[in-house]
Amino acid sequence: MKVVGIDILEIDQDETKMSKMFTENEIEYFNKFQHKTSHIAGTFCAKEAFVKALKTGFNKDIFIKDVEVLHNEKGVPYINTQNEKVKNL
């Protein structure tokens, strides 16, 4: 059996709202692109997938900005977190 899920995400590029969800490094990455909405959506989905894989989701101990999506010199994304609770899972 194959299961497919689809999430619908509304992208709001308002700087104030973005700063609540994304780190300065992530916003700096988005600003490198003329059409940044796909990068914003991809980063959000990567954060959400990470916490789903931890089986925690975002909660009172793990906030969306605790999970940072960075990119290496080849553009490959990876997760960075400074939250000790995430690191200890």
Protein Blocks (a to p, Z undefined) as FASTA:
>chain_A
ZZdddddddddfbfklmmmmpcfklmmmmmmpfblmlmmmmmmmmmmmmmmmnonopafk
lcfklpccdddfkopacdddfbfklmmZZ
